[in-house]
Amino acid sequence: MMKIAVASENGMVTEHFGHCEGFMIFDTENNQILKSETIANPGHRPGFLPNFLADRGVNVIISGGMGGGAVEIFNERNIEVIVGAKGNAKDVVEAYLQGSLKSTGSVCHEHQHHDECGE
């Protein structure tokens, strides 16, 4: 069983991890989605969200862009980070399960430039 979280807004992958509307959590097994649920973003605080998701058993996080601090914490918690994703959250998870989704390494360095993430 693997849990994949997608930073999302209205079912679509969001550009900025910390400021997303919520996280779609997909329970997967044998490269199939078994179920999904959406949990609201409890709020952006440095270092909080990666641990929040790790404590829920998430193995993979998919987002459009993400700050370096969050990437580091996910790495420390042995959670795979995929950034640079776009489109429908469920389609992106299916692409990941098929091995066709690759991380572009789109890490955001400064919050005031959040509109530039993913470029």
Biopython code that builds the backbone (N, CA, C, O; Angstrom):
import numpy as np
from Bio.PDB.StructureBuilder import StructureBuilder

atoms = [
    (1, "MET", "N", (0.848, -1.191, 0.000)),
    (1, "MET", "CA", (0.000, 0.000, 0.000)),
    (1, "MET", "C", (0.886, 1.245, 0.000)),
    (1, "MET", "O", (1.827, 1.352, 0.787)),
    (2, "MET", "N", (0.572, 2.178, -0.890)),
    (2, "MET", "CA", (1.317, 3.425, -0.963)),
    (2, "MET", "C", (0.317, 4.577, -0.964)),
    (2, "MET", "O", (-0.702, 4.530, -1.652)),
    (3, "LYS", "N", (0.626, 5.614, -0.180)),
    (3, "LYS", "CA", (-0.223, 6.810, -0.143)),
    (3, "LYS", "C", (0.468, 7.925, -0.917)),
    (3, "LYS", "O", (1.627, 8.255, -0.667)),
    (4, "ILE", "N", (-0.274, 8.496, -1.862)),
    (4, "ILE", "CA", (0.247, 9.579, -2.685)),
    (4, "ILE", "C", (-0.604, 10.818, -2.426)),
    (4, "ILE", "O", (-1.825, 10.783, -2.578)),
    (5, "ALA", "N", (0.045, 11.911, -2.034)),
    (5, "ALA", "CA", (-0.660, 13.173, -1.798)),
    (5, "ALA", "C", (-0.397, 14.117, -2.964)),
    (5, "ALA", "O", (0.715, 14.191, -3.486)),
    (6, "VAL", "N", (-1.450, 14.843, -3.364)),
    (6, "VAL", "CA", (-1.314, 15.836, -4.428)),
    (6, "VAL", "C", (-1.801, 17.179, -3.883)),
    (6, "VAL", "O", (-2.941, 17.299, -3.434)),
    (7, "ALA", "N", (-0.928, 18.185, -3.926)),
    (7, "ALA", "CA", (-1.338, 19.537, -3.541)),
    (7, "ALA", "C", (-2.304, 20.009, -4.626)),
    (7, "ALA", "O", (-1.926, 20.133, -5.790)),
    (8, "SER", "N", (-3.560, 20.273, -4.235)),
    (8, "SER", "CA", (-4.564, 20.501, -5.269)),
    (8, "SER", "C", (-5.538, 21.624, -4.950)),
    (8, "SER", "O", (-5.655, 22.087, -3.816)),
    (9, "GLU", "N", (-6.223, 22.035, -5.993)),
    (9, "GLU", "CA", (-7.284, 23.021, -5.931)),
    (9, "GLU", "C", (-8.322, 22.616, -6.970)),
    (9, "GLU", "O", (-8.013, 22.530, -8.158)),
    (10, "ASN", "N", (-9.540, 22.369, -6.529)),
    (10, "ASN", "CA", (-10.622, 21.935, -7.437)),
    (10, "ASN", "C", (-10.226, 20.726, -8.287)),
    (10, "ASN", "O", (-10.550, 20.662, -9.473)),
    (11, "GLY", "N", (-9.519, 19.764, -7.672)),
    (11, "GLY", "CA", (-9.160, 18.541, -8.391)),
    (11, "GLY", "C", (-7.972, 18.649, -9.324)),
    (11, "GLY", "O", (-7.612, 17.681, -9.994)),
    (12, "MET", "N", (-7.359, 19.831, -9.371)),
    (12, "MET", "CA", (-6.209, 20.058, -10.248)),
    (12, "MET", "C", (-4.953, 20.272, -9.411)),
    (12, "MET", "O", (-5.026, 20.787, -8.296)),
    (13, "VAL", "N", (-3.792, 19.873, -9.953)),
    (13, "VAL", "CA", (-2.518, 20.101, -9.266)),
    (13, "VAL", "C", (-2.308, 21.607, -9.150)),
    (13, "VAL", "O", (-2.486, 22.340, -10.122)),
    (14, "THR", "N", (-1.931, 22.064, -7.959)),
    (14, "THR", "CA", (-1.711, 23.496, -7.749)),
    (14, "THR", "C", (-0.236, 23.854, -7.950)),
    (14, "THR", "O", (0.652, 23.018, -7.784)),
    (15, "GLU", "N", (-0.002, 25.116, -8.310)),
    (15, "GLU", "CA", (1.359, 25.600, -8.558)),
    (15, "GLU", "C", (2.194, 25.666, -7.295)),
    (15, "GLU", "O", (3.394, 25.392, -7.333)),
    (16, "HIS", "N", (1.580, 26.026, -6.173)),
    (16, "HIS", "CA", (2.373, 26.273, -4.975)),
    (16, "HIS", "C", (1.912, 25.416, -3.811)),
    (16, "HIS", "O", (0.819, 25.612, -3.279)),
    (17, "PHE", "N", (2.737, 24.477, -3.422)),
    (17, "PHE", "CA", (2.459, 23.497, -2.379)),
    (17, "PHE", "C", (1.861, 24.108, -1.107)),
    (17, "PHE", "O", (0.783, 23.702, -0.675)),
    (18, "GLY", "N", (2.549, 25.069, -0.512)),
    (18, "GLY", "CA", (2.151, 25.591, 0.792)),
    (18, "GLY", "C", (0.842, 26.345, 0.806)),
    (18, "GLY", "O", (0.183, 26.434, 1.842)),
    (19, "HIS", "N", (0.459, 26.890, -0.341)),
    (19, "HIS", "CA", (-0.739, 27.725, -0.394)),
    (19, "HIS", "C", (-1.903, 27.051, -1.115)),
    (19, "HIS", "O", (-2.838, 27.725, -1.547)),
    (20, "CYS", "N", (-1.851, 25.728, -1.246)),
    (20, "CYS", "CA", (-2.928, 25.017, -1.933)),
    (20, "CYS", "C", (-4.192, 24.995, -1.077)),
    (20, "CYS", "O", (-4.147, 25.224, 0.132)),
    (21, "GLU", "N", (-5.308, 24.718, -1.725)),
    (21, "GLU", "CA", (-6.604, 24.625, -1.052)),
    (21, "GLU", "C", (-6.655, 23.389, -0.153)),
    (21, "GLU", "O", (-7.196, 23.424, 0.952)),
    (22, "GLY", "N", (-6.075, 22.295, -0.659)),
    (22, "GLY", "CA", (-6.094, 21.046, 0.108)),
    (22, "GLY", "C", (-5.201, 20.010, -0.535)),
    (22, "GLY", "O", (-4.505, 20.277, -1.515)),
    (23, "PHE", "N", (-5.239, 18.823, 0.039)),
    (23, "PHE", "CA", (-4.430, 17.716, -0.470)),
    (23, "PHE", "C", (-5.337, 16.550, -0.803)),
    (23, "PHE", "O", (-6.122, 16.105, 0.034)),
    (24, "MET", "N", (-5.228, 16.061, -2.014)),
    (24, "MET", "CA", (-5.936, 14.842, -2.381)),
    (24, "MET", "C", (-4.994, 13.699, -2.035)),
    (24, "MET", "O", (-3.861, 13.648, -2.514)),
    (25, "ILE", "N", (-5.469, 12.787, -1.204)),
    (25, "ILE", "CA", (-4.664, 11.652, -0.770)),
    (25, "ILE", "C", (-5.205, 10.406, -1.464)),
    (25, "ILE", "O", (-6.372, 10.050, -1.298)),
    (26, "PHE", "N", (-4.351, 9.753, -2.237)),
    (26, "PHE", "CA", (-4.738, 8.552, -2.982)),
    (26, "PHE", "C", (-4.097, 7.331, -2.329)),
    (26, "PHE", "O", (-2.877, 7.275, -2.177)),
    (27, "ASP", "N", (-4.915, 6.358, -1.946)),
    (27, "ASP", "CA", (-4.406, 5.072, -1.465)),
    (27, "ASP", "C", (-4.244, 4.187, -2.688)),
    (27, "ASP", "O", (-5.200, 3.970, -3.434)),
    (28, "THR", "N", (-3.035, 3.674, -2.897)),
    (28, "THR", "CA", (-2.766, 2.867, -4.085)),
    (28, "THR", "C", (-2.135, 1.537, -3.688)),
    (28, "THR", "O", (-1.471, 1.422, -2.659)),
    (29, "GLU", "N", (-2.362, 0.554, -4.525)),
    (29, "GLU", "CA", (-1.759, -0.767, -4.342)),
    (29, "GLU", "C", (-1.656, -1.422, -5.710)),
    (29, "GLU", "O", (-2.588, -1.338, -6.510)),
    (30, "ASN", "N", (-0.526, -2.075, -5.987)),
    (30, "ASN", "CA", (-0.301, -2.730, -7.281)),
    (30, "ASN", "C", (-0.583, -1.783, -8.452)),
    (30, "ASN", "O", (-1.211, -2.166, -9.439)),
    (31, "ASN", "N", (-0.110, -0.542, -8.322)),
    (31, "ASN", "CA", (-0.251, 0.487, -9.357)),
    (31, "ASN", "C", (-1.700, 0.839, -9.687)),
    (31, "ASN", "O", (-1.994, 1.304, -10.788)),
    (32, "GLN", "N", (-2.604, 0.616, -8.732)),
    (32, "GLN", "CA", (-4.022, 0.968, -8.904)),
    (32, "GLN", "C", (-4.450, 1.902, -7.773)),
    (32, "GLN", "O", (-3.999, 1.759, -6.637)),
    (33, "ILE", "N", (-5.318, 2.853, -8.091)),
    (33, "ILE", "CA", (-5.882, 3.718, -7.057)),
    (33, "ILE", "C", (-7.044, 2.971, -6.406)),
    (33, "ILE", "O", (-7.991, 2.575, -7.086)),
    (34, "LEU", "N", (-6.968, 2.780, -5.088)),
    (34, "LEU", "CA", (-8.030, 2.095, -4.361)),
    (34, "LEU", "C", (-9.082, 3.090, -3.887)),
    (34, "LEU", "O", (-10.281, 2.838, -4.007)),
    (35, "LYS", "N", (-8.631, 4.219, -3.347)),
    (35, "LYS", "CA", (-9.574, 5.243, -2.894)),
    (35, "LYS", "C", (-8.846, 6.566, -2.790)),
    (35, "LYS", "O", (-7.616, 6.618, -2.771)),
    (36, "SER", "N", (-9.629, 7.639, -2.723)),
    (36, "SER", "CA", (-9.030, 8.958, -2.543)),
    (36, "SER", "C", (-9.887, 9.772, -1.597)),
    (36, "SER", "O", (-11.097, 9.572, -1.495)),
    (37, "GLU", "N", (-9.237, 10.692, -0.910)),
    (37, "GLU", "CA", (-9.947, 11.616, -0.039)),
    (37, "GLU", "C", (-9.257, 12.963, -0.154)),
    (37, "GLU", "O", (-8.087, 13.041, -0.528)),
    (38, "THR", "N", (-9.975, 14.009, 0.165)),
    (38, "THR", "CA", (-9.390, 15.340, 0.147)),
    (38, "THR", "C", (-9.387, 15.880, 1.564)),
    (38, "THR", "O", (-10.404, 15.856, 2.258)),
    (39, "ILE", "N", (-8.227, 16.366, 1.984)),
    (39, "ILE", "CA", (-8.145, 17.005, 3.294)),
    (39, "ILE", "C", (-7.768, 18.462, 3.084)),
    (39, "ILE", "O", (-6.933, 18.780, 2.237)),
    (40, "ALA", "N", (-8.385, 19.346, 3.858)),
    (40, "ALA", "CA", (-8.122, 20.774, 3.729)),
    (40, "ALA", "C", (-6.700, 21.093, 4.176)),
    (40, "ALA", "O", (-6.156, 20.438, 5.065)),
    (41, "ASN", "N", (-6.115, 22.092, 3.560)),
    (41, "ASN", "CA", (-4.812, 22.588, 3.985)),
    (41, "ASN", "C", (-4.999, 23.253, 5.348)),
    (41, "ASN", "O", (-5.738, 24.232, 5.453)),
    (42, "PRO", "N", (-4.344, 22.741, 6.393)),
    (42, "PRO", "CA", (-4.533, 23.309, 7.730)),
    (42, "PRO", "C", (-3.813, 24.639, 7.935)),
    (42, "PRO", "O", (-3.896, 25.225, 9.015)),
    (43, "GLY", "N", (-3.113, 25.119, 6.922)),
    (43, "GLY", "CA", (-2.451, 26.413, 7.017)),
    (43, "GLY", "C", (-0.963, 26.314, 6.748)),
    (43, "GLY", "O", (-0.313, 25.330, 7.101)),
    (44, "HIS", "N", (-0.436, 27.354, 6.114)),
    (44, "HIS", "CA", (0.971, 27.390, 5.725)),
    (44, "HIS", "C", (1.795, 27.952, 6.875)),
    (44, "HIS", "O", (1.677, 29.125, 7.228)),
    (45, "ARG", "N", (2.637, 27.089, 7.455)),
    (45, "ARG", "CA", (3.617, 27.507, 8.464)),
    (45, "ARG", "C", (4.904, 26.782, 8.107)),
    (45, "ARG", "O", (4.867, 25.595, 7.781)),
    (46, "PRO", "N", (6.037, 27.461, 8.160)),
    (46, "PRO", "CA", (7.290, 26.803, 7.788)),
    (46, "PRO", "C", (7.481, 25.475, 8.525)),
    (46, "PRO", "O", (7.411, 25.412, 9.752)),
    (47, "GLY", "N", (7.722, 24.417, 7.747)),
    (47, "GLY", "CA", (8.020, 23.106, 8.309)),
    (47, "GLY", "C", (6.825, 22.289, 8.767)),
    (47, "GLY", "O", (6.985, 21.121, 9.121)),
    (48, "PHE", "N", (5.628, 22.871, 8.771)),
    (48, "PHE", "CA", (4.472, 22.160, 9.310)),
    (48, "PHE", "C", (3.885, 21.136, 8.336)),
    (48, "PHE", "O", (3.693, 19.977, 8.705)),
    (49, "LEU", "N", (3.599, 21.546, 7.107)),
    (49, "LEU", "CA", (2.887, 20.678, 6.165)),
    (49, "LEU", "C", (3.608, 19.364, 5.833)),
    (49, "LEU", "O", (2.952, 18.324, 5.774)),
    (50, "PRO", "N", (4.936, 19.368, 5.613)),
    (50, "PRO", "CA", (5.581, 18.081, 5.335)),
    (50, "PRO", "C", (5.388, 17.072, 6.479)),
    (50, "PRO", "O", (5.149, 15.890, 6.228)),
    (51, "ASN", "N", (5.490, 17.534, 7.726)),
    (51, "ASN", "CA", (5.297, 16.635, 8.866)),
    (51, "ASN", "C", (3.832, 16.239, 9.007)),
    (51, "ASN", "O", (3.526, 15.101, 9.362)),
    (52, "PHE", "N", (2.926, 17.178, 8.729)),
    (52, "PHE", "CA", (1.481, 16.908, 8.755)),
    (52, "PHE", "C", (1.146, 15.750, 7.811)),
    (52, "PHE", "O", (0.410, 14.834, 8.176)),
    (53, "LEU", "N", (1.696, 15.803, 6.595)),
    (53, "LEU", "CA", (1.430, 14.748, 5.606)),
    (53, "LEU", "C", (2.178, 13.462, 5.958)),
    (53, "LEU", "O", (1.630, 12.370, 5.804)),
    (54, "ALA", "N", (3.415, 13.577, 6.425)),
    (54, "ALA", "CA", (4.188, 12.384, 6.803)),
    (54, "ALA", "C", (3.489, 11.629, 7.931)),
    (54, "ALA", "O", (3.460, 10.398, 7.935)),
    (55, "ASP", "N", (2.930, 12.365, 8.880)),
    (55, "ASP", "CA", (2.239, 11.734, 10.005)),
    (55, "ASP", "C", (0.959, 11.021, 9.571)),
    (55, "ASP", "O", (0.416, 10.211, 10.323)),
    (56, "ARG", "N", (0.476, 11.314, 8.372)),
    (56, "ARG", "CA", (-0.694, 10.631, 7.813)),
    (56, "ARG", "C", (-0.287, 9.458, 6.933)),
    (56, "ARG", "O", (-1.130, 8.851, 6.272)),
    (57, "GLY", "N", (0.999, 9.140, 6.922)),
    (57, "GLY", "CA", (1.467, 7.964, 6.194)),
    (57, "GLY", "C", (1.714, 8.171, 4.715)),
    (57, "GLY", "O", (1.791, 7.206, 3.955)),
    (58, "VAL", "N", (1.841, 9.442, 4.292)),
    (58, "VAL", "CA", (2.073, 9.734, 2.874)),
    (58, "VAL", "C", (3.476, 9.275, 2.473)),
    (58, "VAL", "O", (4.443, 9.500, 3.200)),
    (59, "ASN", "N", (3.577, 8.623, 1.297)),
    (59, "ASN", "CA", (4.857, 8.143, 0.777)),
    (59, "ASN", "C", (5.409, 9.010, -0.344)),
    (59, "ASN", "O", (6.618, 9.061, -0.569)),
    (60, "VAL", "N", (4.491, 9.705, -1.057)),
    (60, "VAL", "CA", (4.869, 10.518, -2.212)),
    (60, "VAL", "C", (4.049, 11.805, -2.166)),
    (60, "VAL", "O", (2.855, 11.767, -1.870)),
    (61, "ILE", "N", (4.683, 12.950, -2.457)),
    (61, "ILE", "CA", (3.959, 14.223, -2.580)),
    (61, "ILE", "C", (4.175, 14.749, -3.996)),
    (61, "ILE", "O", (5.299, 14.773, -4.499)),
    (62, "ILE", "N", (3.081, 15.171, -4.630)),
    (62, "ILE", "CA", (3.135, 15.709, -5.993)),
    (62, "ILE", "C", (2.591, 17.137, -5.946)),
    (62, "ILE", "O", (1.531, 17.388, -5.372)),
    (63, "SER", "N", (3.327, 18.070, -6.557)),
    (63, "SER", "CA", (2.914, 19.472, -6.571)),
    (63, "SER", "C", (3.465, 20.158, -7.809)),
    (63, "SER", "O", (4.331, 19.621, -8.500)),
    (64, "GLY", "N", (2.949, 21.364, -8.082)),
    (64, "GLY", "CA", (3.502, 22.159, -9.170)),
    (64, "GLY", "C", (4.875, 22.685, -8.773)),
    (64, "GLY", "O", (5.868, 22.447, -9.460)),
    (65, "GLY", "N", (4.915, 23.407, -7.649)),
    (65, "GLY", "CA", (6.167, 23.944, -7.123)),
    (65, "GLY", "C", (6.200, 23.783, -5.616)),
    (65, "GLY", "O", (5.167, 23.564, -4.983)),
    (66, "MET", "N", (7.386, 23.891, -5.045)),
    (66, "MET", "CA", (7.534, 23.692, -3.600)),
    (66, "MET", "C", (8.808, 24.383, -3.135)),
    (66, "MET", "O", (9.806, 24.413, -3.854)),
    (67, "GLY", "N", (8.767, 24.935, -1.934)),
    (67, "GLY", "CA", (9.941, 25.582, -1.366)),
    (67, "GLY", "C", (11.002, 24.577, -0.942)),
    (67, "GLY", "O", (10.695, 23.426, -0.630)),
    (68, "GLY", "N", (12.238, 25.021, -0.935)),
    (68, "GLY", "CA", (13.361, 24.161, -0.588)),
    (68, "GLY", "C", (13.280, 23.587, 0.817)),
    (68, "GLY", "O", (13.691, 22.450, 1.045)),
    (69, "GLY", "N", (12.752, 24.360, 1.763)),
    (69, "GLY", "CA", (12.625, 23.879, 3.139)),
    (69, "GLY", "C", (11.699, 22.685, 3.223)),
    (69, "GLY", "O", (11.989, 21.712, 3.919)),
    (70, "ALA", "N", (10.579, 22.759, 2.513)),
    (70, "ALA", "CA", (9.618, 21.644, 2.502)),
    (70, "ALA", "C", (10.239, 20.414, 1.851)),
    (70, "ALA", "O", (10.066, 19.297, 2.340)),
    (71, "VAL", "N", (10.961, 20.614, 0.752)),
    (71, "VAL", "CA", (11.618, 19.499, 0.061)),
    (71, "VAL", "C", (12.575, 18.790, 1.023)),
    (71, "VAL", "O", (12.602, 17.561, 1.089)),
    (72, "GLU", "N", (13.364, 19.580, 1.770)),
    (72, "GLU", "CA", (14.319, 19.000, 2.724)),
    (72, "GLU", "C", (13.626, 18.151, 3.776)),
    (72, "GLU", "O", (14.079, 17.048, 4.078)),
    (73, "ILE", "N", (12.527, 18.655, 4.337)),
    (73, "ILE", "CA", (11.816, 17.898, 5.382)),
    (73, "ILE", "C", (11.231, 16.612, 4.805)),
    (73, "ILE", "O", (11.321, 15.554, 5.427)),
    (74, "PHE", "N", (10.629, 16.700, 3.613)),
    (74, "PHE", "CA", (10.103, 15.480, 2.976)),
    (74, "PHE", "C", (11.240, 14.464, 2.783)),
    (74, "PHE", "O", (11.060, 13.273, 3.036)),
    (75, "ASN", "N", (12.409, 14.941, 2.336)),
    (75, "ASN", "CA", (13.548, 14.040, 2.140)),
    (75, "ASN", "C", (13.965, 13.403, 3.452)),
    (75, "ASN", "O", (14.262, 12.209, 3.496)),
    (76, "GLU", "N", (13.990, 14.190, 4.526)),
    (76, "GLU", "CA", (14.354, 13.657, 5.845)),
    (76, "GLU", "C", (13.350, 12.589, 6.303)),
    (76, "GLU", "O", (13.715, 11.644, 7.002)),
    (77, "ARG", "N", (12.093, 12.751, 5.903)),
    (77, "ARG", "CA", (11.044, 11.799, 6.301)),
    (77, "ARG", "C", (10.896, 10.649, 5.286)),
    (77, "ARG", "O", (9.966, 9.847, 5.373)),
    (78, "ASN", "N", (11.836, 10.587, 4.319)),
    (78, "ASN", "CA", (11.843, 9.537, 3.283)),
    (78, "ASN", "C", (10.578, 9.533, 2.435)),
    (78, "ASN", "O", (10.042, 8.477, 2.099)),
    (79, "ILE", "N", (10.107, 10.739, 2.094)),
    (79, "ILE", "CA", (8.947, 10.881, 1.222)),
    (79, "ILE", "C", (9.434, 11.402, -0.125)),
    (79, "ILE", "O", (10.156, 12.397, -0.194)),
    (80, "GLU", "N", (9.031, 10.718, -1.191)),
    (80, "GLU", "CA", (9.443, 11.123, -2.536)),
    (80, "GLU", "C", (8.718, 12.402, -2.935)),
    (80, "GLU", "O", (7.505, 12.516, -2.759)),
    (81, "VAL", "N", (9.467, 13.365, -3.473)),
    (81, "VAL", "CA", (8.914, 14.649, -3.899)),
    (81, "VAL", "C", (8.912, 14.715, -5.423)),
    (81, "VAL", "O", (9.946, 14.539, -6.067)),
    (82, "ILE", "N", (7.729, 14.972, -5.992)),
    (82, "ILE", "CA", (7.599, 15.183, -7.437)),
    (82, "ILE", "C", (7.069, 16.600, -7.625)),
    (82, "ILE", "O", (5.952, 16.906, -7.209)),
    (83, "VAL", "N", (7.869, 17.471, -8.253)),
    (83, "VAL", "CA", (7.422, 18.834, -8.525)),
    (83, "VAL", "C", (7.442, 19.091, -10.022)),
    (83, "VAL", "O", (8.100, 18.384, -10.785)),
    (84, "GLY", "N", (6.704, 20.125, -10.426)),
    (84, "GLY", "CA", (6.598, 20.448, -11.837)),
    (84, "GLY", "C", (5.394, 19.789, -12.491)),
    (84, "GLY", "O", (5.227, 19.866, -13.708)),
    (85, "ALA", "N", (4.548, 19.137, -11.682)),
    (85, "ALA", "CA", (3.362, 18.463, -12.223)),
    (85, "ALA", "C", (2.276, 19.483, -12.558)),
    (85, "ALA", "O", (2.210, 20.553, -11.954)),
    (86, "LYS", "N", (1.425, 19.139, -13.529)),
    (86, "LYS", "CA", (0.317, 20.000, -13.955)),
    (86, "LYS", "C", (-0.863, 19.119, -14.329)),
    (86, "LYS", "O", (-0.700, 17.954, -14.694)),
    (87, "GLY", "N", (-2.069, 19.706, -14.230)),
    (87, "GLY", "CA", (-3.252, 19.003, -14.733)),
    (87, "GLY", "C", (-4.107, 18.400, -13.641)),
    (87, "GLY", "O", (-4.020, 18.774, -12.471)),
    (88, "ASN", "N", (-4.942, 17.448, -14.058)),
    (88, "ASN", "CA", (-5.877, 16.770, -13.164)),
    (88, "ASN", "C", (-5.107, 15.898, -12.171)),
    (88, "ASN", "O", (-4.230, 15.129, -12.562)),
    (89, "ALA", "N", (-5.445, 16.023, -10.873)),
    (89, "ALA", "CA", (-4.711, 15.312, -9.822)),
    (89, "ALA", "C", (-4.739, 13.796, -10.014)),
    (89, "ALA", "O", (-3.707, 13.138, -9.889)),
    (90, "LYS", "N", (-5.905, 13.244, -10.313)),
    (90, "LYS", "CA", (-6.023, 11.788, -10.485)),
    (90, "LYS", "C", (-5.202, 11.316, -11.692)),
    (90, "LYS", "O", (-4.543, 10.279, -11.621)),
    (91, "ASP", "N", (-5.237, 12.067, -12.793)),
    (91, "ASP", "CA", (-4.458, 11.706, -13.984)),
    (91, "ASP", "C", (-2.963, 11.707, -13.677)),
    (91, "ASP", "O", (-2.223, 10.846, -14.152)),
    (92, "VAL", "N", (-2.521, 12.691, -12.871)),
    (92, "VAL", "CA", (-1.113, 12.803, -12.508)),
    (92, "VAL", "C", (-0.689, 11.599, -11.654)),
    (92, "VAL", "O", (0.402, 11.059, -11.839)),
    (93, "VAL", "N", (-1.545, 11.187, -10.727)),
    (93, "VAL", "CA", (-1.242, 10.009, -9.896)),
    (93, "VAL", "C", (-1.164, 8.760, -10.772)),
    (93, "VAL", "O", (-0.274, 7.930, -10.586)),
    (94, "GLU", "N", (-2.083, 8.620, -11.720)),
    (94, "GLU", "CA", (-2.043, 7.463, -12.620)),
    (94, "GLU", "C", (-0.764, 7.465, -13.459)),
    (94, "GLU", "O", (-0.173, 6.414, -13.706)),
    (95, "ALA", "N", (-0.340, 8.660, -13.895)),
    (95, "ALA", "CA", (0.915, 8.766, -14.658)),
    (95, "ALA", "C", (2.104, 8.363, -13.772)),
    (95, "ALA", "O", (3.026, 7.687, -14.229)),
    (96, "TYR", "N", (2.072, 8.784, -12.506)),
    (96, "TYR", "CA", (3.139, 8.399, -11.568)),
    (96, "TYR", "C", (3.183, 6.872, -11.412)),
    (96, "TYR", "O", (4.253, 6.267, -11.460)),
    (97, "LEU", "N", (2.017, 6.267, -11.228)),
    (97, "LEU", "CA", (1.947, 4.815, -11.025)),
    (97, "LEU", "C", (2.452, 4.052, -12.248)),
    (97, "LEU", "O", (3.002, 2.958, -12.118)),
    (98, "GLN", "N", (2.263, 4.634, -13.441)),
    (98, "GLN", "CA", (2.732, 3.991, -14.677)),
    (98, "GLN", "C", (4.206, 4.292, -14.951)),
    (98, "GLN", "O", (4.786, 3.764, -15.900)),
    (99, "GLY", "N", (4.814, 5.149, -14.111)),
    (99, "GLY", "CA", (6.223, 5.478, -14.281)),
    (99, "GLY", "C", (6.494, 6.565, -15.297)),
    (99, "GLY", "O", (7.643, 6.789, -15.676)),
    (100, "SER", "N", (5.432, 7.257, -15.752)),
    (100, "SER", "CA", (5.648, 8.270, -16.792)),
    (100, "SER", "C", (5.696, 9.698, -16.246)),
    (100, "SER", "O", (5.881, 10.639, -17.017)),
    (101, "LEU", "N", (5.532, 9.876, -14.931)),
    (101, "LEU", "CA", (5.595, 11.220, -14.346)),
    (101, "LEU", "C", (6.967, 11.415, -13.716)),
    (101, "LEU", "O", (7.365, 10.654, -12.834)),
    (102, "LYS", "N", (7.682, 12.431, -14.166)),
    (102, "LYS", "CA", (9.013, 12.708, -13.646)),
    (102, "LYS", "C", (9.024, 14.093, -13.005)),
    (102, "LYS", "O", (8.333, 15.006, -13.458)),
    (103, "SER", "N", (9.816, 14.233, -11.949)),
    (103, "SER", "CA", (9.959, 15.517, -11.277)),
    (103, "SER", "C", (10.854, 16.433, -12.107)),
    (103, "SER", "O", (11.887, 16.005, -12.622)),
    (104, "THR", "N", (10.447, 17.709, -12.231)),
    (104, "THR", "CA", (11.269, 18.672, -12.957)),
    (104, "THR", "C", (12.217, 19.406, -12.021)),
    (104, "THR", "O", (13.072, 20.171, -12.466)),
    (105, "GLY", "N", (12.061, 19.167, -10.708)),
    (105, "GLY", "CA", (12.911, 19.853, -9.745)),
    (105, "GLY", "C", (12.567, 21.320, -9.609)),
    (105, "GLY", "O", (13.445, 22.132, -9.318)),
    (106, "SER", "N", (11.300, 21.683, -9.814)),
    (106, "SER", "CA", (10.858, 23.073, -9.733)),
    (106, "SER", "C", (10.715, 23.511, -8.274)),
    (106, "SER", "O", (9.628, 23.475, -7.696)),
    (107, "VAL", "N", (11.842, 23.924, -7.701)),
    (107, "VAL", "CA", (11.859, 24.339, -6.296)),
    (107, "VAL", "C", (11.808, 25.857, -6.231)),
    (107, "VAL", "O", (12.586, 26.547, -6.890)),
    (108, "CYS", "N", (10.882, 26.365, -5.430)),
    (108, "CYS", "CA", (10.733, 27.812, -5.263)),
    (108, "CYS", "C", (11.716, 28.276, -4.198)),
    (108, "CYS", "O", (11.848, 27.642, -3.151)),
    (109, "HIS", "N", (12.409, 29.386, -4.464)),
    (109, "HIS", "CA", (13.424, 29.847, -3.511)),
    (109, "HIS", "C", (12.981, 31.046, -2.688)),
    (109, "HIS", "O", (13.441, 31.227, -1.561)),
    (110, "GLU", "N", (12.101, 31.860, -3.232)),
    (110, "GLU", "CA", (11.674, 33.036, -2.483)),
    (110, "GLU", "C", (10.173, 33.190, -2.600)),
    (110, "GLU", "O", (9.617, 33.138, -3.697)),
    (111, "HIS", "N", (9.516, 33.381, -1.460)),
    (111, "HIS", "CA", (8.061, 33.470, -1.469)),
    (111, "HIS", "C", (7.526, 34.649, -2.272)),
    (111, "HIS", "O", (6.455, 34.543, -2.870)),
    (112, "GLN", "N", (8.248, 35.775, -2.302)),
    (112, "GLN", "CA", (7.707, 36.915, -3.048)),
    (112, "GLN", "C", (7.670, 36.653, -4.553)),
    (112, "GLN", "O", (7.037, 37.397, -5.302)),
    (113, "HIS", "N", (8.347, 35.600, -4.987)),
    (113, "HIS", "CA", (8.362, 35.262, -6.414)),
    (113, "HIS", "C", (7.533, 34.032, -6.701)),
    (113, "HIS", "O", (7.795, 33.327, -7.675)),
    (114, "HIS", "N", (6.521, 33.755, -5.863)),
    (114, "HIS", "CA", (5.772, 32.512, -6.008)),
    (114, "HIS", "C", (5.066, 32.379, -7.351)),
    (114, "HIS", "O", (4.759, 31.263, -7.769)),
    (115, "ASP", "N", (4.804, 33.478, -8.032)),
    (115, "ASP", "CA", (4.170, 33.395, -9.349)),
    (115, "ASP", "C", (5.105, 32.803, -10.389)),
    (115, "ASP", "O", (4.655, 32.358, -11.445)),
    (116, "GLU", "N", (6.387, 32.791, -10.106)),
    (116, "GLU", "CA", (7.367, 32.299, -11.059)),
    (116, "GLU", "C", (7.673, 30.815, -10.866)),
    (116, "GLU", "O", (8.416, 30.235, -11.659)),
    (117, "CYS", "N", (7.119, 30.193, -9.834)),
    (117, "CYS", "CA", (7.383, 28.775, -9.602)),
    (117, "CYS", "C", (6.903, 27.968, -10.788)),
    (117, "CYS", "O", (5.825, 28.212, -11.330)),
    (118, "GLY", "N", (7.706, 27.014, -11.181)),
    (118, "GLY", "CA", (7.299, 26.129, -12.261)),
    (118, "GLY", "C", (7.704, 26.629, -13.628)),
    (118, "GLY", "O", (7.449, 25.965, -14.633)),
    (119, "GLU", "N", (8.335, 27.796, -13.682)),
    (119, "GLU", "CA", (8.769, 28.302, -14.988)),
    (119, "GLU", "C", (10.182, 27.870, -15.283)),
    (119, "GLU", "O", (10.720, 28.200, -16.340)),
]
sb = StructureBuilder()
sb.init_structure("model")
sb.init_model(0)
sb.init_chain("A")
sb.init_seg("    ")
for serial, (resi, resn, name, xyz) in enumerate(atoms, 1):
    if name == "N":
        sb.init_residue(resn, " ", resi, " ")
    sb.init_atom(name, np.array(xyz, "f"), 0.0, 1.0, " ", f" {name:<3s}", serial, name[0])
structure = sb.get_structure()
